[in-house]
Amino acid sequence: MKGRGSVNLTRLALLATLVFVSFPVGKAQALTGYPSKPVRIVSDSPVGSANDVTARIIADKLGKIWGQQVVIVNQPGAGGGISARVAANAAADGYTFYIAAASVFLALPGGPGVAPNLPAEVPRDFAVVGLILQEPLFIAASPKAGINSLPELIAQARQRPNELSYASTGRGRLTHLAMELLEARANVKLRLVPYAGGPAEAMGDVIGNRVNIILDGYAGLAGAMQGGIIKVLASTWSERVPGMESVPTVAETLPDFFVVGWGVLLAPVGTPVSIVGKVSADLRTALEDKEVIDKLAVNGAFPRYKAPQETIAFIHAQQSTWRPIQEKIAHEAE
């Protein structure tokens, strides 16, 4: 992905006012009235997915803070590669941002169905505004699959290697990596069925048992979970999710298993640091708002704001954590 020059993100967004003071008067004045027109946020996920719901909650609150319309532009596909290209090539003027899920940074380099511009690297490819949230993923089964628990899924998968299938939001996405980790820990082999359109596209096949399992965040599965039309087997959180205590964790079957979905707000490289600092501070304000916290909780997500430099360190740590799984996938594809 072609960069737009270096961006100094060393100042914490929590001290955004100090950032503004450090700039010449002309640049500080450029923030007066910002934003003065609608802002768009590119999303890497399809409409109705967990990440899309999150993006709309954040966009709504930022719009209220700014007094401007904030529009979500969904650009799913190629494991996040399409959205990354659109966002990276946007004008670095502070009017285009990018909400990217973990998968954009964890994609398997050169993997099938994954764009060649992934995984993204920061700060090379994007100016980082901040970490938004973390969320558990949920494993659920078709009601016709005859699978009522994670131990039953593992037992059937051992009896029928590579026969049971699961729906993922695409090759190389976090949902794919998470199931690869489960396969490795449980010593089973499942068959991936990628859906670029996310759970909304996959649900008909899951309900009909043409695909046996689905994995996604709560927002993407909420309707089916609440309607009882899929059987929830487990969450990937470290402990039982508040409000969903009846759902066991994967770790109760496979000790220490923990996978967290996360999302970050980014800007094209070259976006003025003063704007990045202001938006990061506004993002923190949004994530501390009770209404936003409650809306995210309803959708199974938990605000976890981190300033730009902290977010960069977090992303690098996640990339290191998932590298062995990526290498395993690459080796099996050879």
C-alpha positions as CSV (number, residue, x, y, z in Angstrom):
1,M,0.0,0.0,0.0
2,K,1.5,3.3,-1.0
3,G,2.1,5.7,1.9
4,R,1.6,9.5,1.8
5,G,4.6,10.5,3.8
6,S,5.5,10.2,7.4
7,V,3.1,11.3,10.2
8,N,4.3,12.2,13.7
9,L,1.9,10.4,16.0
10,T,4.1,10.5,19.1
11,R,1.9,12.9,21.0
12,L,-0.9,11.4,23.0
13,A,-4.4,12.2,21.9
14,L,-5.3,12.7,25.5
15,L,-3.1,15.9,25.4
16,A,-4.6,17.1,22.1
17,T,-4.6,20.7,23.3
18,L,-0.8,20.5,23.7
19,V,-0.5,19.2,20.2
20,F,-2.4,22.2,18.8
21,V,-0.2,24.6,20.8
22,S,2.9,23.0,19.3
23,F,1.9,23.9,15.7
24,P,2.3,27.3,14.0
25,V,-0.6,29.6,14.4
26,G,-1.7,29.1,10.8
27,K,-2.1,25.4,11.2
28,A,-3.9,25.8,14.5
29,Q,-6.3,28.2,12.9
30,A,-7.0,25.7,10.2
31,L,-8.9,23.6,12.8
32,T,-11.4,26.5,13.5
33,G,-14.8,25.2,12.4
34,Y,-13.5,21.7,11.7
35,P,-15.2,19.8,10.4
36,S,-17.1,22.2,8.2
37,K,-18.7,19.6,6.0
38,P,-19.9,15.9,6.2
39,V,-17.2,13.4,7.1
40,R,-17.2,9.9,5.7
41,I,-15.9,6.7,7.4
42,V,-15.0,3.8,5.3
43,S,-15.9,0.4,6.8
44,D,-14.2,-2.9,5.9
45,S,-17.3,-4.8,6.7
46,P,-20.7,-5.5,5.0
47,V,-24.0,-3.9,6.2
48,G,-25.4,-5.7,9.2
49,S,-22.1,-7.2,10.4
50,A,-20.8,-6.6,13.9
51,N,-18.2,-4.2,12.6
52,D,-20.8,-2.3,10.6
53,V,-23.1,-1.8,13.6
54,T,-20.1,-0.6,15.7
55,A,-19.2,1.9,12.9
56,R,-22.7,3.3,12.8
57,I,-22.8,3.8,16.6
58,I,-19.5,5.6,16.6
59,A,-20.4,7.7,13.5
60,D,-23.7,8.8,15.1
61,K,-22.0,10.1,18.2
62,L,-19.1,11.8,16.4
63,G,-21.7,13.5,14.2
64,K,-23.4,14.9,17.3
65,I,-20.1,16.1,18.7
66,W,-19.1,17.8,15.4
67,G,-22.5,19.0,14.3
68,Q,-21.9,17.4,11.0
69,Q,-23.2,14.3,9.2
70,V,-20.9,11.3,9.4
71,V,-21.6,8.8,6.6
72,I,-20.5,5.1,6.6
73,V,-19.2,3.8,3.3
74,N,-19.2,0.0,3.3
75,Q,-16.4,-1.5,1.2
76,P,-16.3,-5.2,2.1
77,G,-14.3,-7.8,0.1
78,A,-10.8,-9.2,-0.4
79,G,-10.4,-9.8,3.3
80,G,-10.5,-6.1,3.9
81,G,-8.2,-5.2,1.0
82,I,-10.8,-3.2,-0.9
83,S,-11.7,-1.0,2.0
84,A,-8.0,-0.5,2.9
85,R,-7.2,0.6,-0.7
86,V,-10.2,3.0,-0.8
87,A,-9.2,4.6,2.5
88,A,-5.5,4.8,1.9
89,N,-6.1,6.5,-1.5
90,A,-8.6,9.1,-0.1
91,A,-7.6,12.7,0.3
92,A,-5.7,13.3,3.5
93,D,-7.8,16.3,4.4
94,G,-9.5,15.1,7.6
95,Y,-12.8,14.3,5.9
96,T,-12.2,10.6,5.3
97,F,-11.5,8.1,8.1
98,Y,-11.4,4.3,8.2
99,I,-12.8,1.9,10.7
100,A,-10.8,-1.3,10.3
101,A,-11.3,-4.6,12.0
102,A,-8.5,-6.7,13.3
103,S,-8.5,-8.8,10.2
104,V,-7.1,-5.9,8.1
105,F,-3.9,-6.2,10.1
106,L,-3.9,-10.0,10.5
107,A,-4.6,-11.1,7.0
108,L,-2.4,-13.9,5.6
109,P,0.0,-12.3,3.2
110,G,-0.6,-13.6,-0.3
111,G,-3.4,-15.9,1.0
112,P,-6.2,-17.0,-1.4
113,G,-9.0,-14.4,-1.5
114,V,-6.8,-11.8,0.3
115,A,-5.8,-8.6,-1.5
116,P,-2.1,-8.1,-2.1
117,N,-2.1,-4.9,-0.2
118,L,-2.7,-6.7,3.1
119,P,-1.9,-7.0,5.9
120,A,-1.8,-3.3,6.6
121,E,1.0,-2.0,8.6
122,V,1.0,1.1,10.9
123,P,2.2,3.8,10.8
124,R,3.4,3.0,7.3
125,D,-0.1,2.7,5.7
126,F,-2.3,4.7,7.9
127,A,-2.3,7.5,10.5
128,V,-3.7,5.9,13.7
129,V,-6.5,7.8,15.5
130,G,-7.2,5.3,18.2
131,L,-8.4,1.9,19.3
132,I,-12.2,1.7,19.6
133,L,-13.2,-1.5,21.2
134,Q,-12.8,-5.2,21.9
135,E,-15.5,-7.8,21.5
136,P,-15.9,-11.5,21.9
137,L,-16.8,-13.7,19.0
138,F,-19.5,-16.4,19.2
139,I,-19.5,-19.9,17.7
140,A,-23.0,-21.1,16.8
141,A,-24.4,-24.2,15.0
142,S,-27.2,-24.8,12.6
143,P,-30.3,-26.1,14.4
144,K,-30.3,-29.0,12.0
145,A,-26.6,-30.0,12.6
146,G,-27.4,-31.9,15.8
147,I,-24.6,-30.1,17.7
148,N,-25.6,-28.7,21.1
149,S,-22.2,-27.9,22.6
150,L,-18.6,-27.2,21.8
151,P,-17.5,-30.6,23.1
152,E,-20.1,-32.2,20.7
153,L,-18.7,-30.1,17.8
154,I,-15.2,-31.3,18.5
155,A,-16.3,-34.9,18.9
156,Q,-18.2,-34.8,15.5
157,A,-15.3,-33.1,13.8
158,R,-12.9,-35.8,15.0
159,Q,-15.2,-38.5,13.6
160,R,-15.7,-36.6,10.3
161,P,-12.5,-34.8,9.4
162,N,-13.0,-31.9,7.0
163,E,-16.7,-32.6,6.6
164,L,-18.2,-30.1,9.0
165,S,-18.2,-26.6,7.5
166,Y,-18.2,-23.1,9.0
167,A,-19.1,-19.7,7.7
168,S,-16.5,-17.0,7.9
169,T,-16.5,-13.3,6.8
170,G,-13.7,-14.2,4.4
171,R,-10.3,-15.9,4.1
172,G,-7.7,-14.4,6.3
173,R,-10.2,-12.6,8.4
174,L,-10.1,-12.9,12.2
175,T,-13.1,-15.3,12.1
176,H,-11.0,-17.6,9.9
177,L,-7.9,-17.3,12.1
178,A,-9.9,-17.9,15.2
179,M,-11.3,-21.2,13.8
180,E,-7.9,-22.2,12.6
181,L,-6.7,-21.7,16.2
182,L,-9.6,-23.8,17.5
183,E,-8.8,-26.5,15.0
184,A,-5.2,-26.6,16.1
185,R,-6.0,-26.7,19.8
186,A,-8.8,-29.3,19.4
187,N,-6.9,-31.4,16.9
188,V,-9.8,-31.3,14.4
189,K,-10.2,-30.2,10.7
190,L,-13.2,-28.1,9.6
191,R,-14.0,-26.8,6.1
192,L,-14.0,-23.0,5.6
193,V,-16.8,-21.4,3.6
194,P,-16.1,-17.7,3.2
195,Y,-18.9,-15.1,2.8
196,A,-17.8,-11.6,1.7
197,G,-21.3,-10.4,2.7
198,G,-20.8,-11.6,6.3
199,P,-23.4,-13.3,8.5
200,A,-26.4,-11.7,6.7
201,E,-25.3,-13.5,3.5
202,A,-24.4,-16.8,5.3
203,M,-27.3,-17.2,7.6
204,G,-29.7,-18.8,5.2
205,D,-27.1,-21.5,4.5
206,V,-26.5,-22.0,8.2
207,I,-30.2,-22.3,9.1
208,G,-30.6,-24.8,6.3
209,N,-27.5,-26.7,7.5
210,R,-25.8,-26.3,4.1
211,V,-23.1,-24.8,6.3
212,N,-22.9,-26.3,9.8
213,I,-21.2,-23.6,11.9
214,I,-20.9,-19.8,12.0
215,L,-18.5,-17.5,13.9
216,D,-19.0,-13.8,14.2
217,G,-19.4,-11.0,16.7
218,Y,-22.7,-10.7,18.6
219,A,-24.1,-7.8,16.5
220,G,-23.8,-9.9,13.4
221,L,-25.6,-12.9,15.0
222,A,-27.9,-11.1,17.5
223,G,-31.2,-11.6,15.5
224,A,-30.6,-15.3,14.9
225,M,-29.4,-15.8,18.5
226,Q,-32.3,-14.0,20.1
227,G,-34.8,-15.7,17.7
228,G,-33.4,-19.1,18.7
229,I,-32.8,-20.0,15.0
230,I,-29.1,-20.9,15.7
231,K,-27.6,-22.8,18.6
232,V,-25.0,-20.8,20.4
233,L,-22.1,-23.0,21.5
234,A,-19.5,-20.8,23.1
235,S,-17.9,-17.4,23.1
236,T,-14.2,-16.7,22.6
237,W,-14.0,-14.2,25.5
238,S,-11.8,-14.9,28.5
239,E,-14.8,-15.3,30.8
240,R,-18.6,-15.6,30.3
241,V,-19.9,-12.4,28.7
242,P,-21.9,-10.2,31.0
243,G,-25.6,-10.6,30.3
244,M,-24.9,-13.9,28.5
245,E,-23.8,-16.0,31.4
246,S,-25.6,-19.1,30.0
247,V,-23.1,-19.2,27.1
248,P,-19.9,-21.1,28.0
249,T,-16.5,-20.0,26.9
250,V,-14.3,-21.9,24.5
251,A,-11.7,-21.9,27.3
252,E,-14.0,-24.0,29.5
253,T,-13.3,-26.8,26.9
254,L,-9.9,-25.7,25.6
255,P,-8.1,-24.0,28.5
256,D,-6.6,-20.5,27.9
257,F,-8.3,-20.1,24.6
258,F,-9.0,-16.4,24.0
259,V,-9.7,-14.5,20.9
260,V,-10.8,-10.9,20.9
261,G,-12.2,-8.9,18.0
262,W,-11.1,-5.3,17.9
263,G,-11.6,-2.2,15.8
264,V,-9.5,0.9,15.2
265,L,-10.1,4.3,13.7
266,L,-7.5,5.3,11.0
267,A,-6.9,8.2,8.6
268,P,-5.0,8.4,5.3
269,V,-1.3,9.0,5.8
270,G,-0.6,12.7,5.5
271,T,-3.7,13.8,7.4
272,P,-2.7,16.8,9.5
273,V,-1.5,15.7,12.9
274,S,-3.6,18.4,14.5
275,I,-6.8,16.9,13.0
276,V,-5.7,13.4,14.0
277,G,-5.2,14.6,17.6
278,K,-8.6,16.3,17.7
279,V,-10.5,13.3,16.3
280,S,-8.7,11.0,18.7
281,A,-9.7,13.2,21.6
282,D,-13.3,13.3,20.2
283,L,-13.2,9.5,19.8
284,R,-12.4,9.1,23.5
285,T,-15.2,11.5,24.4
286,A,-17.6,9.4,22.3
287,L,-16.4,6.1,23.9
288,E,-16.9,7.5,27.4
289,D,-20.5,8.5,26.6
290,K,-23.0,6.3,28.5
291,E,-25.3,6.1,25.6
292,V,-22.5,4.8,23.4
293,I,-21.3,2.4,26.1
294,D,-24.9,1.0,26.4
295,K,-25.4,0.7,22.7
296,L,-22.1,-1.1,22.2
297,A,-22.9,-3.4,25.2
298,V,-26.2,-4.3,23.6
299,N,-24.2,-5.4,20.6
300,G,-21.7,-7.4,22.6
301,A,-18.8,-4.9,22.4
302,F,-16.8,-3.1,25.0
303,P,-15.2,0.3,24.5
304,R,-11.4,0.1,24.9
305,Y,-10.0,3.5,23.9
306,K,-6.2,3.7,23.3
307,A,-4.3,6.8,22.0
308,P,-2.4,6.6,18.7
309,Q,1.0,5.3,20.0
310,E,-0.7,2.8,22.4
311,T,-2.8,1.6,19.5
312,I,0.2,1.0,17.3
313,A,1.9,-1.0,20.0
314,F,-1.3,-3.0,20.5
315,I,-1.6,-3.8,16.8
316,H,2.0,-4.9,16.6
317,A,1.5,-7.2,19.6
318,Q,-1.6,-8.8,18.0
319,Q,0.3,-9.3,14.7
320,S,3.0,-11.2,16.7
321,T,0.4,-13.3,18.5
322,W,-1.3,-14.5,15.3
323,R,1.9,-15.0,13.2
324,P,2.2,-18.8,14.0
325,I,-1.4,-19.4,12.8
326,Q,-0.8,-17.5,9.7
327,E,2.4,-19.5,9.0
328,K,0.4,-22.7,9.6
329,I,-2.2,-21.7,7.1
330,A,0.5,-20.7,4.5
331,H,2.3,-24.0,5.0
332,E,-0.9,-26.1,4.5
333,A,-1.6,-24.2,1.3
334,E,1.7,-25.1,-0.3
